[in-house]
Amino acid sequence: MDAGRPSRTALAVAGLRAAHQIMDGPVVFADPVALPILGPGAEARIRSDEARLRTPTVRFLRASVVARSRFAEDTLATAVADGVRQYVVLGAGLDTFAYRNPYPDLRVFEVDHPATQAWKRDTLATAGILPPSSVAYAGVDFERDTLAEGLARAGFDRSRPAFVAWLGVAIYLTRDAIVDTLRAIAALPIGSGIVFDYSLPPDTLSEGQRAAFQAMADRAAAEGEPWRSFFTPDALAADLRGLGFGALEDVGPVELNPRYFAGRTDGLVLGGISRLMHAAVTRPPP
């Protein structure tokens, strides 16, 4: 991402969430703020682009976006039931949870690049969406800034457990930046947890999956946001356990298609390029 401009990926993901609300039925991830946050004319713009949005590659991508959001918020609901009262959205982009938060005592911390964050707040103002008092903003460049310091500036309480969602970000970072971020989360109190998505290495994919992978990777690179990091499930699990995480839940199409996409006739289904990891902090940091 270039300094001074918002992430194109953040806008594209927001567009896919909004398209899901009006193109797919039944919806996997209901989001009444997805269209309003995109401003006037969003529905007309989406409908004018419907042919592209229904192509197999974009349909797989849309399924991935809505499945990861649904899985993260389903898992958050369990964390809240267990007493967690802090929710951190890393790489928030145009995520809308804070503006439809159903938990009155849940504090939401949106963490993102300062350029994207400033753009989002302008977008909210244009859409007439007033940020609630329960949301705080922390501007952090994941490749340069310390996550702990950014959260502290926003009023985050490191002595209390937190649930973290980190979606659509890790693939764009170096491995060192990913591990540093996970290490910071592993240092939170026991009872904290994280959900994040990651991409499998291209050489582990089928021929069809590699074609879709390459198309999406080429597009990201052309927009100045190249894909950088990939993990196998076993290697990632070993890294997480070494950092102090446990109770790992690693899910992909085999687990999530029956859960979220069963019985559909519109072709909305997960492919096999990316996976979701849910990990809990189960011991003090080493």
SVG drawing of the C-alpha trace seen along z (x, -y; Angstrom):
<svg xmlns="http://www.w3.org/2000/svg" viewBox="-32 -13 43 45">
<polyline fill="none" stroke="black" stroke-width="0.4" points="0.0,0.0 1.3,-3.5 1.3,-6.1 -1.5,-8.6 -4.0,-6.4 -6.4,-3.8 -6.0,-0.1 -7.7,0.9 -8.1,4.4 -10.1,2.9 -12.5,1.3 -12.8,4.4 -13.6,6.6 -16.3,4.2 -17.8,4.3 -17.9,8.1 -19.7,8.0 -22.2,5.5 -22.7,7.5 -23.5,10.6 -26.4,8.7 -28.2,8.1 -27.0,10.9 -26.9,14.1 -29.7,15.8 -29.9,16.9 -27.2,14.7 -24.4,16.4 -23.3,13.2 -26.1,10.6 -24.7,7.1 -27.2,4.2 -24.3,1.7 -22.5,3.2 -24.3,1.1 -24.7,-2.2 -21.0,-2.4 -20.2,-2.4 -22.2,-5.6 -24.9,-6.7 -25.4,-4.6 -23.6,-1.5 -26.4,0.9 -26.6,-0.5 -22.8,-0.2 -22.9,3.4 -25.8,4.4 -24.1,2.8 -21.1,5.1 -23.1,8.2 -21.7,10.2 -18.2,9.9 -19.4,10.6 -20.9,13.9 -17.8,15.3 -16.4,18.4 -13.2,16.7 -15.1,13.7 -17.8,16.0 -15.2,18.1 -13.6,14.9 -17.0,13.6 -17.7,16.9 -14.3,16.6 -15.0,13.1 -18.4,13.8 -17.4,17.2 -14.5,15.7 -16.6,12.8 -19.3,15.2 -16.8,17.6 -15.1,14.7 -18.3,13.3 -19.7,16.7 -16.5,17.3 -16.6,13.9 -20.1,14.7 -18.7,17.6 -15.9,15.5 -18.4,12.9 -20.5,15.6 -17.3,16.6 -16.7,13.1 -14.5,11.4 -15.3,7.7 -12.6,6.4 -12.7,7.1 -9.8,6.1 -10.2,5.9 -6.8,5.9 -6.7,4.5 -10.3,3.3 -10.7,1.8 -14.4,1.1 -15.4,3.8 -18.8,2.8 -19.1,4.8 -18.5,1.7 -21.6,0.0 -24.0,2.9 -22.4,4.3 -25.1,6.3 -23.1,6.5 -23.6,3.3 -20.5,3.8 -18.1,5.0 -15.4,2.4 -14.2,2.6 -10.7,1.5 -10.3,1.0 -6.6,1.3 -5.5,0.3 -3.0,-1.7 -3.5,-5.4 -4.4,-6.2 -7.1,-3.5 -8.4,-4.6 -8.7,-8.3 -10.5,-7.2 -12.9,-5.0 -13.9,-7.8 -14.5,-10.1 -16.6,-7.4 -18.6,-6.9 -19.3,-10.6 -20.4,-10.8 -22.8,-7.9 -24.2,-9.5 -23.0,-6.7 -22.1,-7.9 -19.4,-5.9 -20.7,-4.7 -18.8,-5.4 -17.8,-1.7 -15.4,-1.9 -11.8,-3.2 -9.4,-3.7 -5.7,-2.8 -3.6,-3.7 -0.8,-1.1 1.4,-0.3 1.9,3.5 5.3,3.5 6.7,0.6 4.7,-0.1 4.3,1.8 0.8,3.2 0.9,3.0 1.7,-0.6 -1.0,-1.4 -3.6,0.4 -2.4,-1.3 -2.9,-4.7 -6.5,-3.7 -7.2,-2.7 -6.8,1.1 -6.5,2.8 -3.7,5.4 -4.7,6.9 -8.0,8.2 -8.6,10.9 -9.5,9.9 -10.7,11.6 -8.9,10.6 -10.1,10.9 -7.3,10.6 -8.9,11.2 -7.5,10.6 -4.2,9.2 -1.6,11.9 -1.1,12.8 0.2,9.3 2.8,9.3 6.2,10.8 6.5,13.9 8.4,11.9 5.6,9.3 3.0,12.1 4.9,13.8 5.6,10.5 1.8,9.8 0.9,13.2 3.5,13.0 2.0,9.7 -1.4,11.4 0.0,14.5 1.2,12.1 -2.4,11.2 -4.0,12.9 -5.2,16.5 -8.7,16.6 -7.8,14.4 -8.1,15.7 -7.6,14.9 -9.2,15.8 -7.2,15.2 -7.1,16.5 -4.0,17.6 -3.2,19.0 -1.8,22.3 1.4,22.5 0.6,22.6 2.6,25.8 0.2,27.6 -2.9,26.7 -4.6,28.6 -4.2,27.4 -7.6,25.6 -6.9,24.0 -3.5,22.8 -5.2,21.1 -7.6,19.2 -4.7,18.5 -2.6,17.0 -5.4,14.8 -6.0,13.3 -2.3,13.0 -1.7,11.2 -4.5,8.8 -3.3,8.0 0.3,7.4 -1.0,5.1 -2.7,3.0 0.5,2.7 -0.4,5.2 1.4,8.4 0.8,11.6 3.9,12.4 3.3,15.2 1.9,18.8 1.7,21.5 0.9,25.2 -1.5,26.2 1.1,28.3 3.8,25.6 1.4,22.9 0.1,25.0 3.7,25.6 4.4,21.9 1.3,21.1 2.0,23.7 5.5,22.3 4.1,18.9 1.8,20.0 -1.4,20.7 -3.5,23.9 -7.0,25.2 -6.3,24.7 -9.2,25.0 -8.1,25.0 -10.9,25.0 -11.4,24.9 -13.9,25.9 -14.4,29.4 -15.6,28.0 -17.2,24.7 -19.1,25.6 -21.5,28.0 -21.8,25.4 -22.5,22.2 -23.1,23.2 -25.1,26.5 -28.0,26.8 -27.3,23.8 -28.0,23.7 -26.3,20.4 -22.7,21.8 -21.6,19.8 -19.1,22.2 -15.6,22.1 -12.6,23.1 -9.5,24.5 -6.9,21.6 -7.3,20.2 -8.1,21.5 -9.2,20.0 -7.4,20.5 -8.9,20.0 -6.4,20.2 -6.7,19.5 -4.1,18.2 -3.7,21.1 -0.5,20.4 1.6,17.4 4.1,16.2 7.5,18.0"/>
</svg>
